[in-house]
Amino acid sequence: MESAEPNHPANTACALNPRHPARKIESVHMHASPGNEQASRILKISLACTLLYIVLLVIAGIRSHSLALLSEAGHNLSDFLALLLSLVAVYLQARPPSSTKTYGYHRAGVLVALVNAASLVVVAFFIFYEAFRRLQYPEAVHARTMMVVAAAGVVMNGVIAWLLFRTHRDVNIRSAFIHEIGDTLSTAAVIVGGWVILATGRYWIDAALSFGIGALILWSSFGIVRETLNILLEGTPRGLKLEVVQACLKKIDGVNDVHDLHVWNIGSESRALSCHISIADIPPSESEKILRDVKTCLQQDFKINHTTIQFEHVICEVAHGCVIPISEEEHHHSH
């Protein structure tokens, strides 16, 4: 057995079962995302602006006796914490791998996104509770103050959301982006509600808009929770089918069979793959072209750059370490 790239420090040799000799093991090291520095700068600006707006909401809410503005202050406080967690995650993701964290800290951002999404669920149900309470007991508010302060919030949150949208779209930044979109919509609803209250004096309009905002936030957060849990459970990346990957590899000249195939996300933007590939009993120097073709297929067609590929020329038994995933259809038929 020999390494595909013998001079690369990331490649190491490993012992294999002598009954099932492997011809080659290949691996590719991880790279930090180039968007981390830009994301960090935008998050710092967003934190400063959000903190100032929270102070404004509290002062305006107390002076105008507006529970809506004080609720917005609490909503923005949760967003401040979400942005702070995202900033910490960006910092951790930029750290290089170590002997104890061999994949680096790519899943720090995934964990933060899960926390952010869970907090969004709590915020959504709090909005539902407040909206239901206000439908039962409408409260008079200073509508003009509401509209002025909310207008400032729409501008601030809209700019922050736009800046986050322009950065790299990993799940951590996307969860922060969803937070800001929710804030922008909720503050816009406060403006509309304030205008309707001024025109009609019907205070239940504010509660009705809040129900819609809460539903939107809840729907968005569930999507983030589903994606982050799939990454943490090392599920197949969203939109990728193992059967398609396997078929692509089998079309390569020299590949007789592909098995023990696994594809998962290390972070939200980095995919990894390991598999066993059956080839003819040829020298490693001759199998180099097969390895290059396999890597090209995985990188260009599936954006998989971190690979561990084991070449074999004998039958690989399940009893000796091979795991053969079954398709969803086969799983359903077995029950």
Steps between C-alpha positions, in 0.01 A plus 500: 500500500623848429366852524362669191700810587806372690655843553186656647507530882127437522532147359574215739524125473267269686492127566242295310377143527757285316222282357366802315801701382447857392702656225467866587350736755451860399397800706469873449552752780246763596517870412353789695221689329624822334183682610574474873676837524220684317233327709682589822517869405131515408398321820696750712326793328165328542561445873578868559192619307269248668617599849435868428154420364413294809580801719282720276210251518510480879507880543225558241287214636511635855426858397213404266358225724527266202520130578557435131826696503614331822420163342707601199785582738482145635483363147807699400681390815461137385639607162794671670583173675453310171740734319750469786483119480546517122809718544648252746426217257670684210808544719504131595448386140808695393723313745721234341467128578700360789605157625183483710264679256616343177210641296542844654200686640270501198204370698518789746296701251252215464450479877449876520247487218307233692499717814390802297219306335382365835493854639296608198240236589479644852467853361223390261293344778555809717363712215198267474439533874524881498282525189231278654510701822464828311202367307330442835616820668581772244727775631519861391842605375669811359483398136721779362789412729458136403522585131807725529702252708388204287602685183852534637495128577392408148791695352755357744382137484456518122858621451636231733300229322626623162863493621459148638336389175809610308738288710567129454182302561589241763226391739636711787485828306168399347347454845616851594357626169162340583508677837549837328229433241261419784595827671453701181154354440393541863606865513331561164184349646526742792502789251195365317326430828574850625361654183181289517455586868530869420247468218242270662577471870484119473775362719445134403677563167836492678424155645385361165822609331701346784342159435618514138853602599520222758389241244769617254773484765385154611502364145849638434643367826371147438693491173823595678438243777443224242818584309725533806376173651572323171858631509555412867360150442734468198214443261545512124528866392177664392431453129757223458414136422747219567370308199595787269851528649549125472383495137738784411797318652413170330513669158873576548734275301665245728235510772339159539283570803433761770383405848518607866411847369439779751448872436446754777550866591792600721364855512215662316718567193750212510415147385695184572492156340645158574460188289655174381566467128568167336761508220716248316816365661733767359799689641427822693677703232243381244203566729598865539294602196192329646547695822531831314183428302312411820610823669404706194154342490437567870632857495333620182167318519434485874730764660663234719861593576579302814525134398635174637507236225613141546590295193447122516526206264327240719146458631429721802287319755254676728644303790835668449392860528301581188168674562255508210229765543155409370278738305188657644286275276670184625462618858124546458458163330676326789228609748 
